[in-house]
Amino acid sequence: MSVEILDGSTVRSFVEDEGAFNSSVDGRFAALDADHDGLLTYAEMAGELMSLRVLEKHFGVDEAAIDPNELAGLYRGLFERIGYACC
């Protein structure tokens, strides 16, 4: 596994490079949009969202110890919170 360290100036440069940023976002979106309908559903986003392991990384909570239904509900709530209709 490789590790990349980014500082603020690297991130700002990337975001300010509109072509590179848009290409990256478009590529990531296309990879997530499994049915190629131009929309991301919860089903298409769920794996990606859960891979972020927000609870573990930011709150020190072992997600494996949480009831899977409760964890799924949490992630559905996050998905809805960012403005998407869910499930």
C-alpha positions in Angstrom: 0.0 0.0 0.0 1.3 3.5 -0.8 0.8 6.5 1.3 0.6 10.0 -0.1 0.9 13.1 2.0 -0.7 16.3 0.7 -0.2 19.7 2.2 -2.6 22.6 1.8 -0.8 24.2 -1.1 -0.9 21.0 -3.1 -4.6 20.6 -2.5 -5.3 24.3 -3.4 -3.2 24.0 -6.6 -5.2 20.9 -7.6 -8.6 22.6 -6.9 -7.5 25.8 -8.7 -6.5 23.8 -11.8 -10.1 23.6 -13.1 -9.3 21.1 -15.9 -7.5 18.7 -13.7 -10.1 19.0 -10.9 -13.0 18.5 -13.2 -11.4 15.6 -14.9 -10.8 13.9 -11.6 -14.3 14.5 -10.4 -15.8 13.4 -13.7 -13.7 10.2 -13.6 -14.7 9.4 -10.0 -18.4 10.1 -10.7 -18.3 7.8 -13.8 -16.7 5.1 -11.7 -19.5 5.3 -9.1 -22.4 5.7 -11.6 -22.7 2.0 -12.3 -25.8 2.3 -14.5 -24.5 5.3 -16.3 -27.7 7.3 -15.8 -25.9 10.5 -14.7 -27.3 10.1 -11.1 -25.7 8.6 -8.0 -28.1 6.5 -6.0 -27.5 5.4 -2.5 -26.8 1.9 -3.7 -24.1 3.2 -6.0 -22.6 5.4 -3.3 -23.0 3.1 -0.3 -19.7 1.1 -0.7 -17.7 4.3 -1.3 -19.3 6.1 1.6 -18.7 3.2 4.0 -15.1 2.9 2.8 -14.5 6.3 4.3 -14.9 4.7 7.8 -15.8 8.1 9.3 -16.6 6.7 12.7 -13.3 4.9 13.0 -11.1 7.6 11.6 -12.6 10.6 13.2 -14.3 9.3 16.4 -12.2 6.2 17.3 -15.3 3.9 17.0 -14.7 0.4 15.6 -17.4 0.1 13.0 -17.1 -3.7 13.1 -18.6 -3.6 16.6 -21.7 -1.7 15.5 -24.9 -3.5 14.5 -24.8 -3.6 10.7 -28.4 -2.2 10.5 -27.5 0.7 12.7 -24.4 1.4 10.7 -26.4 1.2 7.4 -28.9 3.7 8.9 -26.2 6.1 9.9 -24.8 6.1 6.4 -28.2 6.4 4.8 -28.7 9.5 7.1 -25.4 10.9 5.9 -26.4 10.4 2.3 -29.7 12.1 2.8 -28.0 14.9 4.7 -25.8 15.8 1.7 -29.0 16.3 -0.3 -29.8 13.0 -1.9 -33.0 11.1 -1.7 -32.3 7.7 -0.2 -33.4 4.1 -0.8 
